[in-house]
Amino acid sequence: MKMLETILENIQNVKVIDETIDYDKYISLDLSVSNAFFSQLEIDNSNDFEEYIEKYLTEKHAKVAFGGYNEVRNLYKRSTVFNVQKTDERNVHIGLDLWIKAGTSVLAALDGVVHSFKYNIGLGDYGPTIILEHKIENHVFYTLYGHLSLDSISKIQKGDIYKKGQQIATLGTALVNGDYSPHLHFQIIKNLSNNFGDYPGVCSKNDLPYYLENCPDPNILLKIK
């Protein structure tokens, strides 16, 4: 049986936000600890965060900023969600972020059904989140869409069927998305375990080998240049 990563690499023409925006309008964004400018930004203020993103996109003549897979970030230090006493700090991002304005349409990466959804409330958390289940060539796996609008989960039901490229949601504002500049957190998950409407999008360095194996780089599917 083919590895899931091999199957995903062979799938073409996948988008998870606004299908009208070509990939040549995407620009990579470094939010790692090595980005000196971002480390000086007052990240506790989502307005400053959003202003930073919008200025970056304007300067680069782009519409979407993307990146973050396997990226070590200081972004999560403000939240107890990622910093609990007696546990390792979770600061390695294991999804792909797509930064663009609130209200942007979110699309199903592949044909799938709604596995679960949840409003993950809390500073630094996902906010409204949807998980789709997919089956390809005997592989069962999942895609997670985080930081959505509340409307996105108001009418959805478990078992709802979506086709590849069909709109499933819209992006939320900082008021509901965990207090971030608006963006989509997109993640591929092989083994969801017993999670429902939620799955770690950030891990500790000690747990990184497991999560890199269980959560392949989403860009092998999206193929953003």
Secondary structure, 3 states (H helix, E strand, C coil): CCCHHHHHHCCCCCCCECCCCCHHHEEECCCCCCCHHHHCCCCCCHHHHHHHHHHHHHHCCCCEEEECCCEECCHHHHCCCCCCCCCCCCCEECCEEEECCCCCEEECCCCEEEEEEEEECCCCCCEEEEEEEEEECCEEEEEEEECECHHHHCCCCCCCEECCCCEEEEECCCCCCCCCCCEEEEEEECCCCCCCCCCCCEECCCCHHHHHHHCCCCHHHHCCC
